[in-house]
Amino acid sequence: MALGEAFRACGNRLTGNAATLQWAAGEAALTGVCRCNNVHMCAWCGTRILAVRAANAQAMADGLAANGYGLHLGTSTLRHFARMPFGSNRKGQRFGLVSVLHDGWRGAYGSSGRPWRRLKAEFGVIGYERAYEDTWGPDTGHHLHWHTLWVTAEPLDTDGQLEFRRAIATAWADGVRNAGGYEVSQTCDRPDCSCGGEGHGTDLRSLNSGEEGETARYLYKDGDKGTAKIGLELSRQDLKDGRRSGRLGPWQLGDAAADELLASGGVPGPFTTAYRERERGIFGVRKQYRTQGLNALVKSLEIPQDERTEDEITDESGGLQPILVIPSGTWYRHVARVPGRRLDLVKVAEASGVGGVRLLIESWGLRWGIDVFDPPAEPTTEAEEESEPKVNPLLELPAARTFAEHIHRVRRRQLAAKN
């Protein structure tokens, strides 16, 4: 159901001449394949990258709370209807909800604006970490919103919390209005509503002050009273079902689109249309952002953070050993283009190791040593490096000193077998 080439190539297109299955102690991964690192669309890359970001946010929150800073978890939403398009932030094509969401935030809390200077001066705001999230429903359309962890120099008392909420709510409403969006809800007359009459455009709850006292700072840590961890609330949209009021999260929308295409024989319906609209509009949207001031504070307090790049996060070869080489011809003909086989390779390797993988390969009608191969032997000593290559008894081929040489010998063996 997806249209993006980079996303469709993830885990499918090879970066070289072969894919390698790696394994160690119940863990397995395929290397030598492209990774899109798309946190908005790709369930494989997104879950791994967001897990690291969530852990970073959690470690930051723990460290800041322990050092006496104020933590406040907020949500900023837009009023929306089913007819409203998701939109785009692409250059020269800005329109729709996603454009209003970004322009509204910039107008409300842009670092050079008066509202931001006021928040810093009146409430001691040091910075924030912001995460993007969206859901979709057939009756409500696309619902885009921000989750934000606001950090103040010290916890706020009850009156300070209410004033802070009203200040960021007013700034958000003004920003959205100036960006061309609908009026944001700032009042509510429903009796006993959880918003307390403050409206639903902005929500804010302080985590380490007020009635909760000292225990409140741990609500985000261990989930007491049903409150999710800070890192999960900020980052892990992949763990949220979004089913309230019939809304679907991104992964659920993808599942619904796939089922729809399967049932209709490839004819797009409402789920597929919404999925593809989001796929195009999400381009250029930052999933998570932390202000420079907050970053500087985290570093000064020496709060540990995982600083790996997205490429390093999605590379799972660390600590694993190659157990199987699949040449490009075999990969595209018998693995990548047959639904389920890539996942089967990894799952069988995790559960049963090399023996299970060999049985799986043979069940597909492939021949070990002809269609797939053992990895090249690596020389272990200087004497071995200087000597003639030894024979690999499983392949009855000279063990190659380089991967390229190994693939060359594999192809020669395949040609010989055909002749």
C-alpha positions in Angstrom: 0.0 0.0 0.0 3.0 2.3 0.3 4.3 4.3 -2.6 7.7 5.7 -1.3 10.7 3.9 -3.0 13.0 4.3 0.0 10.5 2.8 2.3 9.6 -0.1 0.0 13.3 -0.9 -0.4 13.8 -1.2 3.4 15.0 -4.7 4.2 14.4 -5.7 0.6 17.0 -4.1 -1.7 20.6 -5.2 -1.3 23.4 -2.8 -0.7 25.9 -5.1 -2.4 26.1 -8.5 -4.0 24.6 -10.6 -1.2 22.6 -10.6 2.0 24.2 -12.1 5.2 22.2 -13.8 8.0 23.9 -13.2 11.3 23.2 -15.0 14.6 24.4 -15.4 18.2 22.7 -16.8 21.3 19.1 -16.5 20.2 19.4 -13.2 18.3 19.5 -12.9 14.5 19.6 -10.2 11.9 19.9 -9.7 8.1 22.7 -7.4 7.0 23.7 -6.2 3.6 20.1 -4.8 3.0 18.9 -1.2 2.8 17.3 0.5 5.8 15.1 3.5 5.3 15.3 4.8 9.0 11.8 6.2 8.6 10.3 6.6 12.1 6.9 7.6 10.8 6.3 4.8 8.3 8.5 1.8 8.9 7.5 -0.6 11.6 11.0 -2.2 11.6 13.2 0.9 11.7 10.7 3.0 13.6 10.4 0.7 16.6 14.1 0.5 17.0 14.8 4.2 16.7 11.9 5.2 18.9 13.0 2.7 21.6 16.3 4.5 21.9 14.7 7.9 21.8 12.2 6.9 24.5 15.1 5.6 26.7 16.9 8.9 26.2 13.8 10.9 27.2 13.3 8.7 30.2 16.9 9.0 31.4 16.7 12.8 31.0 13.4 13.0 33.0 14.9 10.8 35.8 18.0 13.0 36.0 16.2 16.3 35.9 13.7 15.2 38.6 16.5 14.0 40.8 18.2 17.4 40.5 15.1 19.3 41.5 13.8 20.6 38.2 10.1 20.9 37.4 8.6 18.5 34.8 5.3 19.1 33.0 3.8 16.8 30.4 1.6 18.7 27.9 -0.4 18.0 24.7 -1.3 20.6 22.1 -4.0 19.7 19.6 -5.9 21.1 16.6 -9.6 21.2 16.0 -10.2 19.1 13.0 -12.9 17.5 10.8 -13.0 14.6 8.4 -13.0 16.8 5.3 -9.7 18.5 6.3 -6.6 17.2 4.4 -3.4 16.0 6.2 -1.5 18.5 4.1 2.2 18.9 3.5 5.3 20.9 4.7 7.1 20.5 1.4 8.6 23.7 0.0 6.1 25.6 -2.1 3.3 23.1 -1.2 2.5 24.0 2.4 -1.1 23.4 3.3 -3.5 21.4 5.5 -3.3 20.3 9.1 0.4 19.4 9.2 1.3 22.9 8.1 -1.0 24.6 10.6 0.5 22.4 13.4 4.0 23.5 12.6 3.3 27.1 11.9 1.1 27.3 15.0 4.0 25.9 17.2 6.4 28.4 15.7 4.1 31.3 16.4 3.4 30.1 19.9 6.8 29.0 21.2 9.3 30.2 18.6 12.6 31.1 20.3 12.5 34.6 19.0 8.9 35.3 19.8 7.4 37.3 22.7 5.4 34.3 24.2 8.5 32.2 24.5 10.4 35.0 26.3 7.5 35.5 28.6 7.4 31.7 29.5 11.1 31.8 30.3 10.8 35.0 32.4 7.6 34.2 34.4 7.8 30.5 34.8 11.5 29.7 34.6 11.1 27.5 31.5 14.5 26.1 30.5 13.4 24.2 27.4 11.3 21.3 26.2 11.4 18.1 24.4 8.6 17.8 21.8 7.3 14.7 20.0 4.9 14.5 17.0 1.9 12.1 16.9 -1.1 11.5 14.7 -4.1 9.2 14.4 -6.9 8.8 11.8 -10.5 7.9 12.0 -13.2 7.4 9.3 -15.5 9.9 11.1 -13.0 12.3 12.4 -10.2 12.3 9.8 -6.6 13.0 10.7 -5.8 14.1 14.2 -2.4 15.7 14.6 -0.9 16.8 17.9 2.3 17.5 19.9 3.3 15.9 23.1 5.8 18.1 25.1 7.8 17.6 28.2 8.3 21.2 29.6 11.2 21.7 32.0 11.2 24.5 34.5 14.0 25.6 36.9 12.0 24.3 39.8 8.6 22.6 40.5 5.6 24.9 40.4 3.0 25.1 43.1 -0.7 24.5 42.4 -1.4 28.1 41.4 1.8 28.2 39.3 0.8 25.1 37.4 -2.6 26.6 36.6 -1.0 29.9 35.4 1.5 28.0 33.4 -1.2 25.9 31.7 -3.2 29.0 30.8 -0.1 30.8 29.5 0.9 28.0 27.1 -2.7 27.5 26.1 -3.2 31.1 25.2 0.1 31.1 23.2 -1.0 28.0 21.4 -4.4 29.3 20.5 -3.0 32.6 19.2 -0.3 30.7 17.2 -2.9 28.4 15.6 -5.2 31.2 14.8 -2.4 33.2 13.1 -1.5 30.0 11.2 -5.0 29.8 9.7 -6.4 27.0 11.8 -9.7 26.7 13.6 -10.1 28.3 17.1 -8.5 26.1 19.7 -10.7 25.0 22.6 -9.9 27.0 25.7 -13.1 26.6 27.8 -15.4 23.7 28.6 -18.8 23.7 30.3 -19.2 20.0 30.7 -19.7 19.1 34.3 -17.0 17.1 36.0 -14.8 17.2 32.8 -11.2 16.2 33.3 -10.1 19.5 31.8 -11.5 21.4 34.8 -13.2 24.0 32.5 -9.9 24.9 30.8 -10.7 23.4 27.4 -9.2 20.6 25.4 -6.8 22.4 23.0 -4.0 22.2 25.6 -3.5 19.8 28.4 -0.8 20.0 31.0 0.0 17.9 34.1 2.9 18.5 36.4 4.7 15.4 37.5 6.7 16.3 40.6 4.8 18.8 42.6 1.3 19.6 43.9 -0.9 16.9 45.5 1.3 14.0 44.4 4.3 15.2 46.5 7.5 13.4 46.3 6.0 10.2 44.7 4.8 12.1 41.6 8.2 12.4 40.1 8.2 8.6 39.7 4.8 8.3 38.0 6.5 8.5 34.6 9.1 6.0 35.7 7.1 3.0 36.8 3.6 3.6 35.6 1.9 3.9 39.0 -1.8 4.8 38.9 -2.0 3.8 35.2 0.3 6.7 34.1 2.6 5.7 31.3 6.3 6.3 31.4 7.5 9.7 30.1 9.7 8.2 27.4 6.9 6.0 26.1 4.4 8.9 26.1 6.8 11.1 24.2 8.2 8.6 21.7 6.5 5.3 21.4 3.5 6.0 19.1 4.1 2.5 17.8 2.9 1.1 21.2 -0.3 3.1 21.3 -3.4 1.7 19.6 -5.1 5.0 19.0 -8.5 3.2 19.0 -10.3 5.8 21.2 -13.3 7.1 19.3 -12.6 4.8 16.5 -9.2 6.3 15.6 -6.3 4.3 14.3 -2.6 4.7 14.9 -0.1 4.7 12.0 0.7 0.9 12.2 -3.0 0.1 12.5 -3.9 2.3 9.6 -1.3 0.4 7.5 -2.8 -2.9 8.6 -6.2 -1.7 7.6 -5.0 -0.5 4.2 -3.3 -3.8 3.5 -6.4 -5.8 4.4 -8.5 -3.4 2.3 -6.3 -3.8 -0.8 -6.3 -7.6 -0.4 -10.0 -7.8 -0.1 -10.6 -5.4 -3.0 -8.1 -7.0 -5.4 -5.9 -3.9 -5.3 -8.5 -1.2 -5.6 -7.7 1.6 -3.0 -10.5 2.5 -0.5 -10.7 5.0 2.4 -8.0 3.3 4.5 -5.5 3.1 1.6 -6.3 6.7 0.6 -5.7 8.0 4.1 -2.5 5.9 4.5 -1.1 7.3 1.2 -2.1 10.8 2.1 -0.3 10.6 5.3 2.7 8.9 3.7 3.2 11.9 1.4 2.4 14.6 4.0 4.7 13.2 6.7 7.8 14.0 4.6 10.0 16.5 6.5 8.2 16.2 9.8 10.5 15.8 12.8 9.3 13.1 15.1 11.2 14.5 18.1 12.9 17.8 19.0 14.8 18.9 22.0 15.7 22.6 22.6 19.3 23.7 22.7 18.9 25.0 26.3 17.6 21.7 27.5 20.3 19.8 25.7 23.0 22.0 27.3 21.4 21.3 30.8 21.4 17.5 30.2 25.1 17.6 29.2 26.0 19.8 32.2 24.3 17.4 34.6 26.1 14.5 32.8 22.8 12.6 32.3 23.7 9.6 30.1 22.2 9.6 26.6 22.5 7.1 23.7 24.1 9.2 21.0 24.1 6.6 18.2 23.0 7.8 14.8 19.9 6.3 13.2 22.1 4.2 10.9 24.0 2.8 13.9 20.7 2.0 15.7 19.2 0.1 12.8 22.4 -1.9 12.2 21.9 -5.0 14.3 25.1 -6.8 13.3 26.9 -5.8 16.5 28.0 -8.9 18.4 26.5 -11.3 15.9 28.4 -13.8 13.7 27.6 -14.5 10.0 26.1 -18.0 9.4 24.6 -17.8 5.9 25.4 -15.8 2.7 22.6 -15.4 0.2 23.8 -14.2 -3.3 21.7 -11.5 -5.0 20.2 -13.9 -7.6 18.9 -16.2 -4.9 17.9 -13.3 -2.7 15.6 -11.6 -5.2 14.2 -14.7 -6.8 13.6 -16.9 -3.7 13.6 -14.7 -0.6 12.8 -10.9 -1.1 9.9 -11.4 -3.5 8.3 -14.2 -1.6 6.1 -12.8 1.3 7.2 -13.9 4.7 10.5 -15.5 3.9 12.8 -12.7 5.2 11.0 -12.8 8.5 11.1 -16.6 8.6 14.9 -16.6 8.2 15.3 -14.3 11.2 12.8 -16.1 13.4 14.0 -19.6 12.6 17.6 -18.5 13.2 16.6 -17.0 16.6 14.8 -20.1 17.6 16.9 -22.9 16.2 20.3 -21.5 15.0 22.2 -22.8 12.0 20.5 -26.2 12.0 17.0 -24.7 11.8 18.0 -22.3 9.0 19.4 -25.2 7.0 16.2 -27.1 7.2 14.2 -24.0 6.3 16.4 -23.3 3.2 16.0 -26.9 2.0 12.2 -26.8 2.5 12.2 -23.9 0.0 13.9 -26.2 -2.5 17.3 -24.4 -2.3 20.6 -26.2 -2.1 23.2 -25.4 0.5 26.5 -24.8 -1.3 24.8 -24.1 -4.7 22.1 -21.5 -4.0 23.2 -20.3 -0.5 26.6 -20.6 1.2 28.5 -20.6 4.4 30.2 -17.2 5.1 33.8 -16.8 4.0 36.4 -18.0 6.5 38.3 -15.2 8.3 42.1 -15.7 8.8 42.9 -15.6 12.5 46.7 -15.3 12.5 49.4 -13.5 10.5 50.7 -16.9 9.4 47.3 -17.8 8.0 47.1 -14.5 6.2 50.5 -15.2 4.5 49.7 -18.8 3.6 47.6 -20.2 0.8 43.8 -20.1 1.5 42.6 -23.2 3.3 39.7 -25.3 2.1 36.3 -24.9 3.6 35.1 -28.5 4.0 31.4 -27.5 3.9 31.7 -25.8 0.5 34.8 -27.6 -0.8 35.9 -24.2 -2.0 39.0 -22.1 -1.1 38.0 -19.8 1.8 38.1 -16.2 0.4 40.1 -13.5 2.0 37.5 -10.8 1.0 33.8 -10.9 0.7 34.0 -9.8 -3.0 36.3 -12.8 -3.7 33.9 -15.1 -1.9 31.0 -13.9 -4.0 33.0 -14.3 -7.2 33.8 -17.9 -6.3 30.1 -18.5 -5.4 29.1 -17.4 -8.9 31.7 -19.6 -10.5 30.4 -22.6 -8.5 26.8 -21.8 -9.5 27.8 -21.7 -13.2 29.7 -25.0 -12.8 26.6 -26.6 -11.3 24.4 -25.5 -14.1 26.8 -26.9 -16.7 
